[in-house]
């Protein structure tokens, strides 16, 4: 397969679903970033490799297969070609070119973000006057975000190295131990976690190798990411540092509660829940980095908080997608702070984060009053999972939550 020097015609794009739902500006943006590729005869596309893109057939014919079974064909002039390939499909699905073909790839995350922005009043400011400084900064951040120019924070190197190592089936405890030993602070905190009530089995862990052996490689991968992320919450200016410190403090409390809820309910493993709680507002990091130095010093902190409130949900989703996190983690921020969210029959990561946020808010003064947890649809799902809610608060073991939060802090 080879990229060719051909632009994606907006008029052709407008015939495709769901690109046809975009306004003129957003459609032009999608087309500018799309990639047109030539697919040689018998060339293949694998569904499992295309999860980050929406793939459309522009010219030619494709044979569709699931495993060894041929399930049909699609021609570029057909109604089926107006929809993306592999819609909802994963795993062993593939498409093979019958003769030469032409395809286009559209960035899935960018498309979903632009569609949400068109339909959600929450992502635009309508109630400020033209020329207002706060609104100008907000629009600048949103424009950079839409154009792909908002600088994303890099996942800390040690977390990347551990993730890459664990992805290799030949990696063992010794290999991961050597990587983590390069970061003494991370090593010490993993040992502390391995000796915490949630993981304690048998005697005390006295070495990093023992800790990783007890935790397991997959849990170590997630915990290394959790513990390394703290270094991203730093700013150049005093107002930025205060704002990020406040966000990280809340995130550690939410993460500790999410971990406890996951262990109590069994809906997801504790490490994934811990990570979801810590990064649900990670979008604040690039938002603040972009806004630094552009705000009125007298109102800088208030303006930062306002921009974060309006943009963090979507930018957090984008950051986690850029980090190639699991889909459930990438999607979780989009359901956060939707207090009347129906959700699925069982608890998911957004549910855990929302439960933690409402638990922390219960009995405290809020700029905008929040509902009591038992007044939301989430309460029924919590009770079905064996978690009681009383006076807006979750009935959990405070010692377990406090210990996890102390490790994160």
C-alpha contacts under 8 A as a table, 3 or more apart, distances in Angstrom:
res1	aa1	res2	aa2	distance
1	X	37	X	6.63
1	X	38	X	5.74
1	X	39	X	4.93
1	X	40	X	6.37
1	X	43	X	7.04
2	X	37	X	5.52
2	X	38	X	5.45
2	X	39	X	7.04
3	X	35	X	7.14
3	X	36	X	6.04
3	X	37	X	4.34
3	X	38	X	6.28
4	X	36	X	6.26
4	X	37	X	5.76
4	X	38	X	6.68
5	X	36	X	7.73
6	X	36	X	6.43
7	X	31	X	7.34
7	X	32	X	7.23
7	X	34	X	7.86
7	X	35	X	7.77
7	X	36	X	7.02
8	X	12	X	7.58
8	X	13	X	7.21
8	X	31	X	5.28
8	X	32	X	7.15
8	X	34	X	6.59
8	X	35	X	7.52
8	X	36	X	6.82
8	X	104	X	7.54
9	X	12	X	5.32
9	X	13	X	6.21
9	X	31	X	6.89
10	X	13	X	4.76
10	X	14	X	6.07
10	X	27	X	6.64
10	X	28	X	6.33
10	X	31	X	6.25
11	X	14	X	5.22
11	X	15	X	7.06
12	X	15	X	5.48
12	X	16	X	7.24
13	X	16	X	5.41
13	X	19	X	6.24
13	X	20	X	6.98
13	X	27	X	7.70
13	X	31	X	7.49
14	X	17	X	7.84
14	X	19	X	5.93
14	X	20	X	4.43
14	X	21	X	8.00
14	X	27	X	7.83
15	X	19	X	7.55
15	X	20	X	6.05
15	X	82	X	6.63
16	X	19	X	5.50
16	X	20	X	5.82
16	X	81	X	7.91
16	X	82	X	4.51
16	X	83	X	6.16
17	X	20	X	5.65
17	X	21	X	7.51
17	X	82	X	5.88
17	X	83	X	5.32
17	X	84	X	7.44
18	X	21	X	5.67
18	X	22	X	7.78
18	X	83	X	7.60
19	X	22	X	5.65
19	X	27	X	7.00
19	X	111	X	7.84
21	X	115	X	7.46
22	X	25	X	7.97
22	X	26	X	5.85
22	X	27	X	5.48
22	X	114	X	7.58
22	X	115	X	6.58
22	X	118	X	7.81
23	X	26	X	5.48
23	X	27	X	5.99
24	X	27	X	5.18
24	X	28	X	6.20
25	X	28	X	5.30
25	X	29	X	6.37
26	X	29	X	4.95
26	X	30	X	6.21
26	X	114	X	6.77
27	X	30	X	5.11
27	X	31	X	6.18
28	X	31	X	5.12
28	X	32	X	6.13
29	X	32	X	5.21
29	X	33	X	6.56
29	X	147	X	7.19
30	X	33	X	5.41
30	X	34	X	6.10
30	X	106	X	6.94
30	X	107	X	7.75
30	X	110	X	7.63
30	X	111	X	7.03
31	X	34	X	5.06
31	X	106	X	7.77
33	X	106	X	7.35
33	X	107	X	7.71
34	X	104	X	6.69
34	X	105	X	5.65
34	X	106	X	4.86
34	X	107	X	6.93
35	X	104	X	5.51
35	X	105	X	5.20
35	X	106	X	6.84
36	X	102	X	7.20
36	X	103	X	5.83
36	X	104	X	4.31
36	X	105	X	6.48
37	X	102	X	5.91
37	X	103	X	5.41
37	X	104	X	6.07
37	X	105	X	7.95
38	X	100	X	7.39
38	X	101	X	6.03
38	X	102	X	4.70
38	X	103	X	6.46
39	X	43	X	5.70
39	X	44	X	7.72
39	X	97	X	6.72
39	X	100	X	5.85
39	X	101	X	5.00
39	X	102	X	5.79
39	X	103	X	7.14
40	X	43	X	5.13
40	X	97	X	6.77
40	X	99	X	6.77
40	X	100	X	4.69
40	X	101	X	6.45
41	X	96	X	7.95
41	X	97	X	5.26
41	X	98	X	5.72
41	X	99	X	4.11
41	X	100	X	4.63
41	X	101	X	7.30
42	X	96	X	5.48
42	X	97	X	4.82
42	X	98	X	6.07
42	X	99	X	6.75
42	X	100	X	7.96
43	X	96	X	5.59
43	X	97	X	5.41
44	X	94	X	6.74
44	X	95	X	5.57
44	X	96	X	4.43
44	X	97	X	6.46
45	X	49	X	7.72
45	X	50	X	7.80
45	X	94	X	5.46
45	X	95	X	5.14
45	X	96	X	6.49
46	X	49	X	5.43
46	X	50	X	6.63
46	X	92	X	7.54
46	X	93	X	6.26
46	X	94	X	4.46
46	X	95	X	6.69
47	X	50	X	5.23
47	X	51	X	6.80
47	X	86	X	5.95
47	X	89	X	6.70
47	X	90	X	5.46
47	X	91	X	6.45
47	X	92	X	7.09
47	X	93	X	5.42
47	X	94	X	5.62
48	X	51	X	6.14
48	X	90	X	5.41
48	X	91	X	5.35
48	X	92	X	7.28
48	X	93	X	7.58
49	X	52	X	7.90
50	X	53	X	5.43
50	X	54	X	7.45
50	X	55	X	7.56
51	X	54	X	7.75
51	X	90	X	7.92
52	X	107	X	6.45
52	X	108	X	5.60
52	X	109	X	7.19
53	X	105	X	5.75
53	X	106	X	5.41
53	X	107	X	4.79
53	X	108	X	4.72
53	X	109	X	7.92
54	X	84	X	5.68
54	X	85	X	7.18
54	X	105	X	5.61
54	X	106	X	5.02
54	X	107	X	6.35
54	X	108	X	5.51
55	X	84	X	5.25
55	X	85	X	5.52
55	X	103	X	6.78
55	X	104	X	5.73
55	X	105	X	4.64
55	X	106	X	6.47
56	X	81	X	6.57
56	X	82	X	7.35
56	X	83	X	6.88
56	X	84	X	5.00
56	X	85	X	6.03
56	X	103	X	5.57
56	X	104	X	5.40
56	X	105	X	6.65
57	X	60	X	7.36
57	X	61	X	7.88
57	X	75	X	7.70
57	X	76	X	5.61
57	X	81	X	5.88
57	X	84	X	7.91
57	X	85	X	7.74
57	X	101	X	7.57
57	X	102	X	6.22
57	X	103	X	4.57
57	X	104	X	6.68
58	X	76	X	5.47
58	X	81	X	7.66
58	X	101	X	7.59
58	X	102	X	5.35
58	X	103	X	5.22
58	X	104	X	6.88
59	X	75	X	7.61
59	X	76	X	5.04
59	X	77	X	7.83
59	X	101	X	5.34
59	X	102	X	4.85
59	X	103	X	6.97
60	X	75	X	6.10
60	X	76	X	5.65
60	X	97	X	7.67
60	X	98	X	7.39
60	X	99	X	7.13
60	X	100	X	6.35
60	X	101	X	4.40
60	X	102	X	6.51
61	X	73	X	7.07
61	X	74	X	5.75
61	X	75	X	4.48
61	X	76	X	6.27
61	X	97	X	6.09
61	X	98	X	5.44
61	X	99	X	7.15
61	X	100	X	7.91
61	X	101	X	6.41
62	X	73	X	5.60
62	X	74	X	5.34
62	X	75	X	6.59
62	X	95	X	5.91
62	X	96	X	5.34
62	X	97	X	4.55
62	X	98	X	5.50
62	X	101	X	7.72
63	X	70	X	7.33
63	X	71	X	7.90
63	X	72	X	6.09
63	X	73	X	4.47
63	X	74	X	6.61
63	X	95	X	5.47
63	X	96	X	5.06
63	X	97	X	6.31
63	X	98	X	6.56
64	X	70	X	6.01
64	X	71	X	5.60
64	X	72	X	5.28
64	X	73	X	5.57
64	X	74	X	7.46
64	X	93	X	7.60
64	X	94	X	6.08
64	X	95	X	4.57
64	X	96	X	6.56
65	X	68	X	6.65
65	X	69	X	5.56
65	X	70	X	4.31
65	X	71	X	5.30
65	X	72	X	7.19
65	X	93	X	5.80
65	X	94	X	5.39
65	X	95	X	6.13
65	X	96	X	7.92
66	X	69	X	5.27
66	X	70	X	6.37
66	X	71	X	6.69
66	X	92	X	5.76
66	X	93	X	4.45
66	X	94	X	6.47
67	X	92	X	5.27
67	X	93	X	6.28
67	X	94	X	7.96
74	X	78	X	6.93
74	X	80	X	6.60
74	X	81	X	6.65
75	X	78	X	5.38
75	X	80	X	7.76
75	X	81	X	6.57
76	X	81	X	5.39
77	X	81	X	6.72
78	X	81	X	5.44
78	X	82	X	7.37
79	X	82	X	5.55
79	X	83	X	7.74
80	X	83	X	5.72
81	X	84	X	7.00
81	X	85	X	7.81
83	X	87	X	7.82
84	X	87	X	5.93
86	X	89	X	4.82
86	X	90	X	7.24
86	X	93	X	7.41
86	X	94	X	7.95
89	X	93	X	6.93
90	X	93	X	6.42
97	X	100	X	6.30
97	X	101	X	6.13
98	X	101	X	7.55
106	X	111	X	7.47
107	X	110	X	5.48
107	X	111	X	6.25
108	X	111	X	5.22
108	X	112	X	6.18
109	X	112	X	5.19
109	X	113	X	6.07
109	X	318	X	7.01
109	X	321	X	7.46
110	X	113	X	5.12
110	X	114	X	6.19
110	X	146	X	7.61
111	X	114	X	5.26
111	X	115	X	6.20
112	X	115	X	5.17
112	X	116	X	6.17
113	X	116	X	5.16
113	X	117	X	6.15
113	X	314	X	7.10
114	X	117	X	5.04
114	X	118	X	6.31
114	X	146	X	7.42
115	X	118	X	5.28
115	X	119	X	6.59
116	X	119	X	5.27
116	X	120	X	5.79
117	X	120	X	5.30
117	X	121	X	7.54
117	X	123	X	5.92
117	X	124	X	7.89
118	X	121	X	7.87
120	X	123	X	6.06
120	X	124	X	7.93
121	X	124	X	5.77
121	X	125	X	7.96
122	X	125	X	7.61
122	X	310	X	6.44
123	X	310	X	5.77
123	X	311	X	6.44
124	X	310	X	7.55
125	X	128	X	6.72
125	X	135	X	7.01
128	X	132	X	6.67
128	X	135	X	6.85
129	X	132	X	5.72
130	X	135	X	7.75
131	X	135	X	7.27
131	X	136	X	6.77
132	X	135	X	5.32
132	X	136	X	6.34
133	X	136	X	5.13
133	X	137	X	6.36
133	X	295	X	7.36
133	X	296	X	7.70
134	X	137	X	5.30
134	X	138	X	6.16
134	X	295	X	7.53
134	X	303	X	5.98
134	X	307	X	7.98
135	X	138	X	4.95
135	X	139	X	6.08
136	X	139	X	5.16
136	X	140	X	6.14
137	X	140	X	5.02
137	X	141	X	6.22
137	X	291	X	6.86
137	X	294	X	7.07
137	X	295	X	7.37
138	X	141	X	5.28
138	X	142	X	6.20
138	X	307	X	5.81
139	X	142	X	5.04
139	X	143	X	5.94
140	X	143	X	5.12
140	X	144	X	6.18
141	X	144	X	5.21
141	X	145	X	6.11
141	X	150	X	7.26
141	X	287	X	6.86
141	X	290	X	6.79
141	X	291	X	7.30
142	X	145	X	4.94
142	X	146	X	6.10
142	X	311	X	7.61
143	X	146	X	5.12
143	X	147	X	6.11
144	X	147	X	5.19
144	X	148	X	6.05
144	X	149	X	4.78
144	X	150	X	4.95
145	X	148	X	5.23
145	X	149	X	5.98
145	X	150	X	4.95
145	X	315	X	7.70
146	X	149	X	7.68
147	X	150	X	7.81
150	X	286	X	6.98
150	X	287	X	7.99
150	X	290	X	7.12
151	X	286	X	6.22
151	X	290	X	7.59
152	X	286	X	5.81
152	X	319	X	6.33
152	X	322	X	7.85
153	X	232	X	7.31
153	X	285	X	7.17
153	X	286	X	6.40
153	X	319	X	7.50
154	X	323	X	7.79
155	X	159	X	6.84
155	X	160	X	6.63
155	X	229	X	7.33
155	X	323	X	6.76
156	X	159	X	5.50
156	X	160	X	6.47
156	X	225	X	7.74
156	X	228	X	6.17
156	X	229	X	6.76
156	X	231	X	7.94
156	X	232	X	7.99
157	X	160	X	5.05
157	X	161	X	6.14
158	X	161	X	5.09
158	X	162	X	6.17
158	X	179	X	7.33
158	X	180	X	7.06
158	X	183	X	7.58
158	X	224	X	7.59
158	X	228	X	7.40
159	X	162	X	5.23
159	X	163	X	6.10
159	X	221	X	7.25
159	X	224	X	5.52
159	X	225	X	4.88
159	X	228	X	6.48
160	X	163	X	5.07
160	X	164	X	6.11
160	X	225	X	7.91
161	X	164	X	5.17
161	X	165	X	6.09
161	X	179	X	7.15
162	X	165	X	5.08
162	X	166	X	6.12
162	X	176	X	6.35
162	X	179	X	6.77
162	X	180	X	7.51
162	X	221	X	5.85
162	X	224	X	7.30
163	X	166	X	5.29
163	X	167	X	6.22
163	X	221	X	5.55
164	X	167	X	5.18
164	X	168	X	6.77
165	X	168	X	5.41
165	X	171	X	6.08
165	X	175	X	7.60
165	X	176	X	6.80
166	X	169	X	7.05
166	X	171	X	6.11
166	X	172	X	7.97
166	X	176	X	7.52
166	X	217	X	6.38
166	X	218	X	6.96
166	X	221	X	6.86
167	X	171	X	7.89
168	X	171	X	5.51
171	X	175	X	6.05
171	X	176	X	7.40
172	X	175	X	5.43
172	X	176	X	6.65
172	X	217	X	7.85
173	X	176	X	5.35
173	X	177	X	6.02
173	X	209	X	6.77
173	X	212	X	6.52
173	X	213	X	6.31
173	X	217	X	7.02
174	X	177	X	5.03
174	X	178	X	6.31
174	X	209	X	6.91
175	X	178	X	5.34
175	X	179	X	6.64
176	X	179	X	5.13
176	X	180	X	6.25
176	X	212	X	7.94
176	X	217	X	7.81
177	X	180	X	5.25
177	X	181	X	6.00
177	X	208	X	6.61
177	X	209	X	5.74
177	X	212	X	7.16
178	X	181	X	5.26
178	X	182	X	7.08
179	X	182	X	5.87
179	X	183	X	7.97
180	X	183	X	5.60
180	X	184	X	7.52
180	X	186	X	6.88
180	X	187	X	5.89
181	X	184	X	5.87
181	X	187	X	6.04
181	X	208	X	7.79
183	X	186	X	5.41
183	X	187	X	6.20
184	X	187	X	4.96
184	X	188	X	6.11
185	X	188	X	5.24
185	X	189	X	6.31
186	X	189	X	5.19
186	X	190	X	6.22
186	X	224	X	7.16
186	X	227	X	6.68
186	X	228	X	7.26
187	X	190	X	5.24
187	X	191	X	6.41
187	X	208	X	6.18
188	X	191	X	5.21
188	X	192	X	6.32
188	X	208	X	7.50
189	X	192	X	4.90
189	X	193	X	6.17
189	X	227	X	7.82
189	X	407	X	6.78
190	X	193	X	5.02
190	X	194	X	6.15
190	X	208	X	7.26
190	X	211	X	6.59
190	X	212	X	7.63
190	X	220	X	7.89
190	X	223	X	7.65
190	X	224	X	7.83
191	X	194	X	5.08
191	X	195	X	6.44
191	X	205	X	6.70
191	X	206	X	7.32
191	X	207	X	6.85
191	X	208	X	5.88
191	X	211	X	5.21
191	X	212	X	8.00
192	X	195	X	5.23
192	X	196	X	6.39
192	X	407	X	7.61
193	X	196	X	5.01
193	X	199	X	7.22
193	X	404	X	7.93
193	X	407	X	7.36
194	X	199	X	5.43
194	X	200	X	6.30
194	X	205	X	6.81
194	X	211	X	5.34
194	X	212	X	7.83
194	X	214	X	6.68
194	X	215	X	6.32
195	X	199	X	6.35
195	X	200	X	5.16
195	X	204	X	6.23
195	X	205	X	6.16
195	X	211	X	7.98
196	X	199	X	5.70
196	X	200	X	5.70
196	X	403	X	7.69
197	X	200	X	5.14
197	X	400	X	7.28
198	X	400	X	7.85
199	X	214	X	7.57
199	X	215	X	7.09
200	X	203	X	7.71
200	X	204	X	7.64
205	X	208	X	7.98
205	X	210	X	5.90
205	X	211	X	5.95
206	X	210	X	6.89
206	X	211	X	7.66
207	X	210	X	5.26
207	X	211	X	6.28
208	X	211	X	4.93
208	X	212	X	6.22
209	X	212	X	5.26
209	X	213	X	6.08
210	X	213	X	5.00
210	X	214	X	6.13
211	X	214	X	5.15
211	X	215	X	6.09
212	X	215	X	5.04
212	X	216	X	5.68
212	X	217	X	6.64
212	X	220	X	6.33
213	X	216	X	5.35
213	X	217	X	7.48
215	X	219	X	5.84
215	X	220	X	6.13
216	X	219	X	5.54
216	X	220	X	6.07
217	X	220	X	4.97
217	X	221	X	6.12
218	X	221	X	5.10
218	X	222	X	6.56
219	X	222	X	5.27
219	X	223	X	6.03
219	X	271	X	6.16
220	X	223	X	5.04
220	X	224	X	5.84
221	X	224	X	5.32
221	X	225	X	6.55
222	X	225	X	5.24
222	X	226	X	6.30
222	X	271	X	6.01
222	X	272	X	6.80
222	X	275	X	7.09
223	X	226	X	4.87
223	X	227	X	6.07
223	X	271	X	6.37
223	X	275	X	7.69
224	X	227	X	5.27
224	X	228	X	6.02
225	X	228	X	5.20
225	X	229	X	6.10
225	X	275	X	7.74
226	X	229	X	5.58
226	X	230	X	7.68
226	X	274	X	7.44
226	X	275	X	5.63
226	X	278	X	7.11
226	X	408	X	7.95
227	X	230	X	6.38
227	X	408	X	6.50
228	X	231	X	6.30
229	X	232	X	5.62
229	X	233	X	7.61
230	X	233	X	5.69
230	X	248	X	7.57
231	X	234	X	6.64
232	X	285	X	7.15
233	X	241	X	7.74
233	X	244	X	5.54
233	X	245	X	6.86
233	X	248	X	6.87
233	X	285	X	6.53
234	X	240	X	7.65
234	X	241	X	5.75
234	X	244	X	6.54
234	X	245	X	7.74
235	X	238	X	7.46
235	X	240	X	5.13
235	X	241	X	4.81
235	X	244	X	7.30
235	X	288	X	7.72
235	X	289	X	7.11
236	X	240	X	6.75
236	X	241	X	7.01
236	X	292	X	7.67
237	X	240	X	5.21
237	X	241	X	6.21
237	X	292	X	7.21
238	X	241	X	5.11
238	X	242	X	6.19
239	X	242	X	5.18
239	X	243	X	6.14
239	X	300	X	6.57
239	X	301	X	5.37
240	X	243	X	5.10
240	X	244	X	6.08
240	X	288	X	6.56
240	X	292	X	7.26
240	X	301	X	7.11
240	X	304	X	7.78
241	X	244	X	5.20
241	X	245	X	5.94
242	X	245	X	5.14
242	X	246	X	6.21
243	X	246	X	5.24
243	X	247	X	6.34
243	X	301	X	6.79
243	X	304	X	7.63
243	X	305	X	7.37
244	X	247	X	4.99
244	X	248	X	6.04
244	X	284	X	7.57
244	X	285	X	7.41
245	X	248	X	5.13
245	X	249	X	6.06
246	X	249	X	5.17
246	X	250	X	6.34
247	X	250	X	5.24
247	X	251	X	6.06
247	X	281	X	7.54
248	X	251	X	4.82
248	X	252	X	6.14
248	X	278	X	7.67
249	X	252	X	5.36
249	X	253	X	6.54
249	X	409	X	7.53
250	X	253	X	5.22
250	X	254	X	6.17
251	X	254	X	5.01
251	X	255	X	5.90
251	X	277	X	6.08
251	X	278	X	4.79
251	X	279	X	7.18
251	X	280	X	7.67
251	X	281	X	7.56
252	X	255	X	4.99
252	X	256	X	6.12
252	X	277	X	7.28
252	X	278	X	5.89
252	X	405	X	5.62
252	X	408	X	6.17
252	X	409	X	6.84
253	X	256	X	5.29
253	X	257	X	6.36
253	X	356	X	7.99
253	X	405	X	5.93
254	X	257	X	5.20
254	X	258	X	6.06
254	X	277	X	5.22
254	X	278	X	6.92
254	X	353	X	6.44
254	X	356	X	5.30
254	X	357	X	6.46
255	X	258	X	4.99
255	X	259	X	6.15
255	X	273	X	6.97
255	X	274	X	4.61
255	X	275	X	6.73
255	X	276	X	6.92
255	X	277	X	3.80
255	X	278	X	5.09
255	X	353	X	7.73
255	X	405	X	7.58
256	X	259	X	5.22
256	X	260	X	6.38
256	X	274	X	6.30
256	X	277	X	7.51
256	X	401	X	5.23
256	X	402	X	7.38
256	X	404	X	5.45
256	X	405	X	5.38
257	X	260	X	5.11
257	X	261	X	6.09
257	X	352	X	7.98
257	X	356	X	5.79
257	X	401	X	5.96
258	X	261	X	5.06
258	X	262	X	6.08
258	X	270	X	7.70
258	X	273	X	5.33
258	X	274	X	5.81
258	X	276	X	7.79
258	X	277	X	6.02
258	X	352	X	5.36
258	X	353	X	6.25
258	X	356	X	6.51
259	X	262	X	5.16
259	X	263	X	6.28
259	X	269	X	7.98
259	X	270	X	4.70
259	X	271	X	6.79
259	X	272	X	7.96
259	X	273	X	5.16
259	X	274	X	4.88
260	X	263	X	5.23
260	X	264	X	6.15
260	X	270	X	7.20
260	X	396	X	7.40
260	X	400	X	7.33
260	X	401	X	6.50
261	X	264	X	5.09
261	X	265	X	5.97
261	X	352	X	6.85
261	X	387	X	7.80
261	X	396	X	7.93
262	X	265	X	5.22
262	X	266	X	5.37
262	X	267	X	5.77
262	X	268	X	5.61
262	X	269	X	6.21
262	X	270	X	5.41
262	X	273	X	6.30
262	X	352	X	7.69
263	X	266	X	5.36
263	X	267	X	7.86
263	X	268	X	7.71
263	X	269	X	6.88
263	X	270	X	5.74
264	X	386	X	7.56
264	X	387	X	7.37
265	X	268	X	7.99
265	X	385	X	5.20
265	X	386	X	6.52
265	X	387	X	7.22
266	X	269	X	6.88
267	X	346	X	7.27
267	X	347	X	6.13
267	X	348	X	6.93
268	X	272	X	6.91
268	X	273	X	6.74
268	X	348	X	7.71
269	X	272	X	5.63
269	X	273	X	6.48
270	X	273	X	5.12
270	X	274	X	6.02
271	X	274	X	4.96
271	X	275	X	6.19
272	X	275	X	5.12
272	X	276	X	6.15
272	X	329	X	7.87
273	X	276	X	5.03
273	X	277	X	6.22
273	X	349	X	6.47
273	X	352	X	7.55
274	X	277	X	5.29
274	X	278	X	6.35
275	X	278	X	5.13
275	X	279	X	6.25
276	X	279	X	5.49
276	X	280	X	5.90
276	X	329	X	6.03
276	X	332	X	7.30
276	X	349	X	6.59
276	X	353	X	7.42
277	X	280	X	5.74
277	X	352	X	7.88
277	X	353	X	5.78
278	X	281	X	7.56
278	X	282	X	7.79
279	X	282	X	4.77
279	X	316	X	7.50
280	X	283	X	7.89
280	X	313	X	7.64
280	X	316	X	6.47
280	X	332	X	7.20
280	X	333	X	5.20
280	X	336	X	7.59
280	X	353	X	7.71
281	X	284	X	5.94
281	X	312	X	6.02
281	X	313	X	6.79
281	X	316	X	5.85
281	X	333	X	7.39
282	X	285	X	5.81
282	X	312	X	7.41
282	X	315	X	7.90
282	X	316	X	5.18
282	X	319	X	7.33
283	X	286	X	5.94
283	X	287	X	6.37
283	X	308	X	7.74
283	X	311	X	7.68
283	X	312	X	4.76
283	X	313	X	6.96
283	X	314	X	7.52
283	X	315	X	4.66
283	X	316	X	3.83
283	X	317	X	7.52
283	X	318	X	7.84
283	X	319	X	6.50
284	X	287	X	5.02
284	X	288	X	5.93
284	X	308	X	5.70
284	X	312	X	5.62
284	X	315	X	7.77
284	X	316	X	7.44
285	X	288	X	5.45
285	X	289	X	6.23
286	X	289	X	4.90
286	X	290	X	6.03
287	X	290	X	5.26
287	X	291	X	6.21
287	X	307	X	7.54
287	X	308	X	6.76
287	X	311	X	7.89
287	X	312	X	7.58
287	X	315	X	7.98
288	X	291	X	5.01
288	X	292	X	5.97
288	X	304	X	6.65
288	X	308	X	7.91
289	X	292	X	5.52
291	X	294	X	5.50
291	X	295	X	6.88
291	X	304	X	7.42
292	X	295	X	6.91
295	X	299	X	7.42
295	X	300	X	5.45
295	X	303	X	7.37
296	X	299	X	5.54
296	X	300	X	5.48
297	X	300	X	4.86
299	X	302	X	5.53
299	X	303	X	6.14
300	X	303	X	5.20
300	X	304	X	6.13
301	X	304	X	5.12
301	X	305	X	6.27
302	X	305	X	5.19
302	X	306	X	6.22
303	X	306	X	5.00
303	X	307	X	6.21
304	X	307	X	5.20
304	X	308	X	6.13
305	X	308	X	5.09
305	X	309	X	6.05
306	X	309	X	5.13
306	X	310	X	6.45
307	X	310	X	5.30
307	X	311	X	6.05
307	X	312	X	7.79
308	X	311	X	5.24
308	X	312	X	4.94
309	X	312	X	6.03
309	X	313	X	7.86
310	X	313	X	7.54
311	X	314	X	5.80
311	X	315	X	6.13
312	X	315	X	5.06
312	X	316	X	5.61
313	X	316	X	5.39
313	X	317	X	6.50
313	X	333	X	5.52
313	X	334	X	5.86
313	X	336	X	7.35
314	X	317	X	5.16
314	X	318	X	6.45
314	X	333	X	7.36
314	X	334	X	6.65
315	X	318	X	4.92
315	X	319	X	6.13
316	X	319	X	5.11
316	X	320	X	6.24
316	X	333	X	6.42
317	X	320	X	5.40
317	X	321	X	6.24
317	X	330	X	5.40
317	X	331	X	6.35
317	X	332	X	7.63
317	X	333	X	5.84
317	X	334	X	6.75
318	X	321	X	5.06
318	X	322	X	6.13
318	X	330	X	7.66
319	X	322	X	5.03
319	X	323	X	6.28
320	X	323	X	4.99
320	X	324	X	6.37
320	X	325	X	5.73
320	X	329	X	7.25
320	X	330	X	5.17
321	X	324	X	4.99
321	X	325	X	6.06
321	X	327	X	7.99
321	X	330	X	5.61
322	X	325	X	7.82
325	X	329	X	6.31
325	X	330	X	6.19
326	X	329	X	5.45
326	X	330	X	6.35
327	X	330	X	4.97
327	X	331	X	6.10
328	X	331	X	5.31
328	X	332	X	6.08
328	X	349	X	7.22
329	X	332	X	5.25
329	X	333	X	7.75
329	X	349	X	7.28
330	X	333	X	7.03
331	X	334	X	5.75
331	X	335	X	7.52
332	X	335	X	5.72
332	X	336	X	6.79
332	X	349	X	5.78
332	X	350	X	4.79
333	X	336	X	5.11
333	X	350	X	6.63
334	X	350	X	7.83
335	X	338	X	5.77
335	X	341	X	7.31
335	X	350	X	5.40
335	X	351	X	7.85
336	X	339	X	7.91
336	X	350	X	5.51
336	X	351	X	7.68
336	X	353	X	6.71
336	X	354	X	5.89
337	X	354	X	6.03
338	X	341	X	5.33
338	X	354	X	7.76
339	X	354	X	7.19
339	X	371	X	7.58
339	X	376	X	6.34
339	X	377	X	7.94
339	X	378	X	7.90
340	X	376	X	5.80
340	X	377	X	6.12
340	X	378	X	7.71
341	X	377	X	6.93
341	X	378	X	7.50
342	X	377	X	6.20
342	X	378	X	7.38
343	X	346	X	7.89
343	X	347	X	7.73
343	X	348	X	7.79
343	X	351	X	7.65
343	X	378	X	7.92
344	X	347	X	6.93
344	X	348	X	7.54
345	X	381	X	6.97
346	X	381	X	6.34
346	X	385	X	7.77
347	X	351	X	5.82
347	X	352	X	7.10
347	X	381	X	6.27
347	X	382	X	7.15
347	X	385	X	7.74
348	X	351	X	5.25
348	X	352	X	6.51
349	X	352	X	5.09
349	X	353	X	6.36
350	X	353	X	5.16
350	X	354	X	6.08
351	X	354	X	5.13
351	X	355	X	6.01
351	X	378	X	6.79
352	X	355	X	5.16
352	X	356	X	6.19
353	X	356	X	5.13
353	X	357	X	6.20
354	X	357	X	5.08
354	X	358	X	6.19
355	X	358	X	5.33
355	X	359	X	6.03
355	X	373	X	6.93
355	X	378	X	7.49
355	X	394	X	7.90
356	X	359	X	5.04
356	X	360	X	6.19
357	X	360	X	5.22
357	X	361	X	6.17
358	X	361	X	4.95
358	X	362	X	6.08
358	X	370	X	7.38
358	X	371	X	7.62
358	X	372	X	6.91
358	X	373	X	5.93
358	X	392	X	7.10
358	X	393	X	7.53
359	X	362	X	5.40
359	X	373	X	7.04
359	X	392	X	6.05
359	X	393	X	4.63
359	X	394	X	6.17
360	X	364	X	7.96
360	X	393	X	7.67
361	X	364	X	5.47
361	X	365	X	7.76
361	X	366	X	7.52
361	X	370	X	7.50
362	X	372	X	6.84
362	X	391	X	7.75
362	X	392	X	5.56
362	X	393	X	6.48
365	X	369	X	7.80
366	X	369	X	5.45
366	X	370	X	7.36
371	X	375	X	6.34
371	X	376	X	7.20
372	X	375	X	5.33
372	X	376	X	7.16
372	X	391	X	7.31
372	X	392	X	4.76
373	X	376	X	5.61
373	X	378	X	7.33
373	X	379	X	6.16
373	X	389	X	7.26
373	X	391	X	7.95
373	X	392	X	4.72
373	X	393	X	6.98
374	X	377	X	7.80
374	X	378	X	7.63
374	X	379	X	5.01
374	X	380	X	7.93
374	X	389	X	6.47
374	X	390	X	7.51
374	X	391	X	7.62
374	X	392	X	6.04
375	X	379	X	7.17
376	X	379	X	5.82
377	X	380	X	5.96
377	X	381	X	7.30
378	X	381	X	5.28
378	X	382	X	6.30
379	X	382	X	5.07
379	X	383	X	6.24
379	X	389	X	7.10
380	X	383	X	5.18
380	X	384	X	6.13
381	X	384	X	5.04
381	X	385	X	6.32
382	X	385	X	5.12
382	X	386	X	6.51
382	X	387	X	5.18
382	X	388	X	6.96
382	X	389	X	7.90
383	X	386	X	4.96
383	X	387	X	4.89
383	X	388	X	5.57
383	X	389	X	7.53
384	X	387	X	7.34
387	X	394	X	7.16
387	X	395	X	6.88
388	X	394	X	6.13
388	X	395	X	5.62
389	X	392	X	6.25
389	X	393	X	5.48
389	X	394	X	4.74
389	X	395	X	6.08
390	X	393	X	5.37
390	X	394	X	6.58
390	X	395	X	7.18
396	X	401	X	7.94
397	X	400	X	5.60
397	X	401	X	6.64
398	X	401	X	5.21
398	X	402	X	6.02
399	X	402	X	5.12
399	X	403	X	6.12
400	X	403	X	5.33
400	X	404	X	6.48
401	X	404	X	5.40
401	X	405	X	6.26
402	X	405	X	5.11
402	X	406	X	6.11
403	X	406	X	5.12
403	X	407	X	6.42
404	X	407	X	5.23
404	X	408	X	6.44
405	X	408	X	5.13
405	X	409	X	6.07
406	X	409	X	5.06
